[in-house]
C-alpha cells in the first residue's frame, strides 16, 4: 500500500477533471480524493496498491478529453486509510 500527493497544472479546471479522476480511481480500486485549488491547479491524494496508484498517476498525466496537463508534481504522502475516492469542494 502506497500513497501519493499529485498536483496538476494546465487546463485542468472546468473540463470535468475531478469527476473523471474519481471514475478512473474507482475503476482501479484506488482510494483518496481530488479537489480544485484556488490557483487553478487540481490536487489529489491517491492511495492503494502500488501498481494501481501508478496506473492512476499515468492516466492523470494525460487527463480527460478537453484537458491539457502541463505539469505534474508528485510526492509521497502518508496513508490516510480511506475507503473510497471522492471529489472534495
N, C-alpha and C positions, 0 to 999 in steps of 0.2 A: 504494500500500500504506500502510495506517494501522494504528495500534494504540491501543486504549483500555483503561483500567482501570475496572471497574464495581463498585460496592458497593451491594448491595440490602438494605434492611431491611424488616421487616414479618413476616408469617408465611411465611418462605422456607426454613425447615429442617423436615424431616420430611414434606415434601409432594412428594418426587421432583423438586425443583427442579434439582439438579445433573444428573441423568440426562436430564431434559427439555432442559436447556440444551445438553448435549452433542449430543443428537439434532438440535436446531434448528441448532446451529452447523455440524455436519457436513453437514446438508442444504443450507446456504448456502455451503458450502466455506470456512468461516471457521476459522482455527486458534486455539489457545490452551488455556486451562484454566479450571476452575471449582472452588471449594472452599468448605466451610463455615468460618466464623470462630468463634472461641471466644465472641464477644459475641452470637451468634445471627444475625449477618448472613451473606450469601453474597457472596463476592468472585470476580471473573472478570477474566481478561486475554483480550482478543479482538483478533485481527489478521487483515488480509486486504484485499481491495478495498474501497474506501470505501463503495460502495452496500450491499454485503453486511454489513459491520460495522454500518452504520447501521440496517439492517433487523433484525439480531440485537438491537441495543440497544433498538429499538422493541418487539420481542417480549418482551424481558426486563422491560420496564416493566409488562407485563400478567402475565407468568409463566404457569405451567401451571395447570390446574384445581386447586382447593383451596388455591392460594397466594394471598396478599394482599401486594402490593408497596406499601409506604407511602412509601418514599423511594428514589431512585436518585441516587447520586453518581457522576459521570462525569468522567474526566480523561484527558488524552493520556498515552500510555505509549511506551516505547522498543520497537521491533520486536525480538522475540526470535528470529525466523526459525523458528518452529515449523511442523511439517508436518501435524499432526493436532490434534484437540481432545480433551482428556482431563479426567476427573474426578480431582482431587487430594484426598488424605486427610491 
